[in-house]
Amino acid sequence: MQLLDNYSLEKLNSFKIDVKARKFVTIKSNEEIIRLQEKGMFGKDRHLILGGGSNLLFTSDYDGTVVHMDTRGMEVTHSDDDYVYLRVMAGEEWDDVVGYCVERGWGGLENLSLIPGRAGSSPIQNIGAYGAELSDHFHSLEVLDKNTGKLREMSHEECSFSYRESVFKHKEKDRYIILSVTFRLDKVPRVCTDYLALSDELEDMCVSSPSISDVRKAVISIRRRKLPDPDFLGNAGSFFKNPVISRKRFIKLREEFPGIKFFEEAGGVKIAAGWLIEKAGWKGRRLGKAGVHRHQALVLVNHGGATGSEVLRLAEDIRASILDVFGIELQTEVNII
Ligand SMILES: Cc1cc2nc3c(=O)[nH]c(=O)nc-3n(C[C@H](O)[C@H](O)[C@H](O)COP(=O)(O)OP(=O)(O)OC[C@H]3O[C@@H](n4cnc5c(N)ncnc54)[C@H](O)[C@@H]3O)c2cc1C
């Protein structure tokens, strides 16, 4: 374990923002992170735990230590008649985990295929896509509690998952380092193909009774077609969350904007933020080297050489415009550093 100075983070964030960390360390085992804790690293110095860097926007050089979680390994801890319990180390690539499960016929994660990032970050915003969320097949996770220096396990309930949310983003923000995540996977998979784009894709593939492998293929195909690849166009996926508003407010809004795109939710109505941004005229627009993707208005992009502040300024202009046109306040999904 080596502490490096002035380390470039350009290749370690999917926006490809060219910034440096004052100090940088790669973690290859839980023992290494415990050693850092014992040395007092998480008490005094400013620090950032980094996974795949696909849900952050660096707005300047990082004046502290970036701790890159790169611990690897997956093991079945136990199984019963219905489920396999798979423990995955934090540094595993998320999509490798999904592929591993699908290859073995264990169901539950296939709708989340090709989401960038590492397994350890996946519970933080309860990643979701194509009608599924991580919390649907999450069992528990292991953390290092920076306050007490102790390791402990946290249950599903303790994580307080909701739409792109968990306890790690609010109540216990920055308290824990996630070391491993355990998933509860179906031995007899039940595919979930309710999401319209997914069922359409399966129909185009001429698949009438899809397996989890078909679902994975369909999701990968849609994502490759619709989302910009960060290796070619820097981005962090959806920049904003889809806002959830009350039914009463929605009815009024729909009178004014009859074409509004929405999804029914238990606690209200979820509005497609991409539709709002597009309708307000932002799709494809540029501000310096930052821009709004020309096909996906929810995705902000780095056209090459953009600074984090440029991207942030664009995001702030969009937020102000959506508030002005629709009276809705957008929340960012991406972590601003
Ligand atoms: C092209 C593209 C498509 C995307 N599509 C989706 C999608 O469909 N659905 C979706 O939900 N998300 C999507 N995302 C967002 C992103 O992939 C997820 O949020 C992912 O889980 C982030 O993982 P990461 O390892 O890159 O996290 P990072 O960006 O490295 O970190 C995110 C946050 O988690 C913290 N963190 C990271 N690891 C740990 C750890 N081990 N312990 C404690 N804190 C930690 C970081 O400090 C930071 O605050 C997309 C991103 C891109 C670029």
The ligand as a Gaussian input file, in Angstrom:
#p B3LYP/6-31G(d) Opt

LIG

0 1
 C      -22.963000       5.837000     -18.434000
 C      -23.504000       5.733000     -17.046000
 C      -24.713000       5.097000     -16.815000
 C      -25.227000       4.984000     -15.519000
 N      -26.410000       4.347000     -15.348000
 C      -26.933000       4.211000     -14.102000
 C      -28.169000       3.528000     -13.912000
 O      -28.785000       3.043000     -14.846000
 N      -28.653000       3.432000     -12.650000
 C      -27.967000       3.948000     -11.568000
 O      -28.475000       3.796000     -10.443000
 N      -26.785000       4.580000     -11.720000
 C      -26.258000       4.726000     -12.956000
 N      -25.064000       5.387000     -13.131000
 C      -24.379000       5.968000     -11.965000
 C      -23.265000       5.074000     -11.353000
 O      -22.869000       4.093000     -12.254000
 C      -23.707000       4.402000     -10.047000
 O      -24.106000       5.370000      -9.108000
 C      -22.597000       3.563000      -9.411000
 O      -23.097000       2.804000      -8.336000
 C      -21.426000       4.396000      -8.922000
 O      -20.396000       3.500000      -8.573000
 P      -18.901000       3.953000      -8.492000
 O      -18.119000       2.810000      -7.971000
 O      -18.457000       4.513000      -9.786000
 O      -19.020000       5.090000      -7.376000
 P      -18.128000       6.403000      -7.207000
 O      -18.546000       7.388000      -8.252000
 O      -16.692000       6.065000      -7.134000
 O      -18.638000       6.904000      -5.782000
 C      -19.959000       7.325000      -5.572000
 C      -20.138000       7.716000      -4.090000
 O      -19.981000       6.573000      -3.275000
 C      -18.911000       6.740000      -2.341000
 N      -18.245000       5.427000      -2.246000
 C      -17.730000       4.698000      -3.277000
 N      -17.311000       3.508000      -2.828000
 C      -17.566000       3.461000      -1.491000
 C      -17.353000       2.493000      -0.458000
 N      -16.814000       1.304000      -0.713000
 N      -17.737000       2.808000       0.799000
 C      -18.301000       4.011000       1.086000
 N      -18.506000       4.970000       0.166000
 C      -18.143000       4.692000      -1.113000
 C      -18.046000       7.828000      -2.935000
 O      -17.306000       8.526000      -1.930000
 C      -19.090000       8.711000      -3.600000
 O      -19.686000       9.558000      -2.649000
 C      -24.509000       5.519000     -14.421000
 C      -23.267000       6.139000     -14.645000
 C      -22.769000       6.245000     -15.942000
 C      -21.439000       6.877000     -16.160000

